[in-house]
Amino acid sequence: MSESDDDTPTLSMGTFLALQEFYAEQEKQDLQLQEILHTGKDHNNFEEDWQLSQFWYDDSTVNILTEEICNVAGGNAKIALISCPTLYKEVKKKCESCEVALFEYDNRFAVYGADFHFYDYKHPLDVPQRFANYFDLVVADPPFLSEECLTKTAITIKFLTKDKIILCTGTVMEDLIQRLLHLNKTSFKPQHKNNLANEFACYINFEGEQF
């Protein structure tokens, strides 16, 4: 055996087993994601967590927003979804050639694999720096109707986007939206599966097709 053979690095059994477990988990997540996208069935019961201020869109709202997103983004676009996880499956399925990234606080959505990025609006720039001005379209629905939440989410939006923005939130935030992002209110009113007392609206900075 030569001296160079002796110097060849080797993995300990513990490290080797840990790598095997890591790759197996990655493969499992990839298979789960493919099943979700191809069948439309999600075996994870993503119930709303009101402690996280989660209120899911109804099916009509998901369909209308997805159609607008796909029309506006076009082929091979890069799309970011901030705090609106229920849009992910439809956008990923219908915008097949697009890159879709989900920025979300709820780690249950990590089942979406590499497209999932943990996001806490309280730390608006704690996102991968490679995404600076990366996305052709950013879609956001801040979880709380508060000045702090919208202000910090707006920082993330401006960091991620190249140009186009869709923001869904309560109309009580309209003045702040104008000051922070200069978006125009559309006629479209997002609806939720559990009706909310607050009136919601959709704001954009481009000429909409569905709205």
Solvent accessible surface area in square Angstrom, and as a share of the most:
residue,aa,sasa,rsa
1,M,195,0.87
2,S,57,0.37
3,E,140,0.63
4,S,78,0.51
5,D,77,0.40
6,D,96,0.50
7,D,106,0.55
8,T,81,0.47
9,P,123,0.78
10,T,120,0.70
11,L,105,0.52
12,S,67,0.43
13,M,134,0.60
14,G,50,0.48
15,T,60,0.35
16,F,92,0.38
17,L,96,0.48
18,A,59,0.46
19,L,68,0.34
20,Q,92,0.41
21,E,128,0.57
22,F,111,0.46
23,Y,137,0.52
24,A,60,0.47
25,E,81,0.36
26,Q,77,0.34
27,E,108,0.48
28,K,111,0.47
29,Q,40,0.18
30,D,76,0.40
31,L,116,0.58
32,Q,60,0.27
33,L,16,0.08
34,Q,84,0.38
35,E,75,0.34
36,I,5,0.02
37,L,22,0.11
38,H,144,0.64
39,T,76,0.44
40,G,40,0.38
41,K,133,0.56
42,D,35,0.18
43,H,137,0.61
44,N,56,0.29
45,N,114,0.58
46,F,32,0.13
47,E,103,0.46
48,E,34,0.15
49,D,51,0.26
50,W,164,0.58
51,Q,163,0.72
52,L,51,0.26
53,S,20,0.13
54,Q,14,0.06
55,F,68,0.28
56,W,23,0.08
57,Y,9,0.03
58,D,37,0.19
59,D,100,0.52
60,S,65,0.42
61,T,3,0.02
62,V,15,0.09
63,N,70,0.36
64,I,58,0.30
65,L,0,0.00
66,T,0,0.00
67,E,87,0.39
68,E,0,0.00
69,I,0,0.00
70,C,29,0.17
71,N,62,0.32
72,V,24,0.14
73,A,18,0.14
74,G,33,0.32
75,G,59,0.57
76,N,120,0.62
77,A,5,0.04
78,K,55,0.23
79,I,0,0.00
80,A,0,0.00
81,L,0,0.00
82,I,0,0.00
83,S,23,0.15
84,C,4,0.03
85,P,6,0.04
86,T,39,0.23
87,L,0,0.00
88,Y,0,0.00
89,K,55,0.23
90,E,36,0.16
91,V,0,0.00
92,K,50,0.21
93,K,82,0.35
94,K,105,0.45
95,C,8,0.05
96,E,153,0.69
97,S,68,0.44
98,C,13,0.08
99,E,71,0.32
100,V,1,0.01
101,A,4,0.03
102,L,0,0.00
103,F,0,0.00
104,E,10,0.05
105,Y,104,0.39
106,D,11,0.06
107,N,94,0.48
108,R,90,0.33
109,F,3,0.01
110,A,33,0.26
111,V,15,0.09
112,Y,2,0.01
113,G,14,0.13
114,A,94,0.73
115,D,26,0.14
116,F,26,0.11
117,H,28,0.12
118,F,98,0.41
119,Y,4,0.01
120,D,31,0.16
121,Y,26,0.10
122,K,109,0.46
123,H,106,0.47
124,P,21,0.13
125,L,92,0.46
126,D,107,0.55
127,V,10,0.06
128,P,39,0.25
129,Q,119,0.53
130,R,165,0.60
131,F,7,0.03
132,A,47,0.36
133,N,87,0.45
134,Y,59,0.22
135,F,0,0.00
136,D,43,0.23
137,L,0,0.00
138,V,0,0.00
139,V,1,0.01
140,A,0,0.00
141,D,18,0.10
142,P,5,0.03
143,P,37,0.23
144,F,82,0.34
145,L,61,0.30
146,S,42,0.27
147,E,114,0.51
148,E,83,0.37
149,C,0,0.00
150,L,2,0.01
151,T,44,0.26
152,K,58,0.25
153,T,1,0.00
154,A,1,0.01
155,I,68,0.34
156,T,0,0.00
157,I,0,0.00
158,K,104,0.44
159,F,39,0.16
160,L,0,0.00
161,T,14,0.08
162,K,115,0.49
163,D,80,0.42
164,K,61,0.26
165,I,10,0.05
166,I,0,0.00
167,L,0,0.00
168,C,0,0.00
169,T,2,0.01
170,G,0,0.00
171,T,28,0.16
172,V,107,0.61
173,M,18,0.08
174,E,50,0.22
175,D,105,0.54
176,L,15,0.08
177,I,0,0.00
178,Q,70,0.31
179,R,155,0.56
180,L,41,0.20
181,L,15,0.08
182,H,137,0.61
183,L,0,0.00
184,N,95,0.49
185,K,95,0.40
186,T,22,0.13
187,S,96,0.62
188,F,26,0.11
189,K,103,0.43
190,P,4,0.02
191,Q,90,0.40
192,H,15,0.07
193,K,126,0.53
194,N,69,0.35
195,N,139,0.71
196,L,52,0.26
197,A,113,0.88
198,N,74,0.38
199,E,90,0.40
200,F,23,0.10
201,A,1,0.00
202,C,0,0.00
203,Y,0,0.00
204,I,9,0.04
205,N,53,0.27
206,F,33,0.14
207,E,159,0.71
208,G,20,0.19
209,E,109,0.49
210,Q,77,0.34
211,F,45,0.19
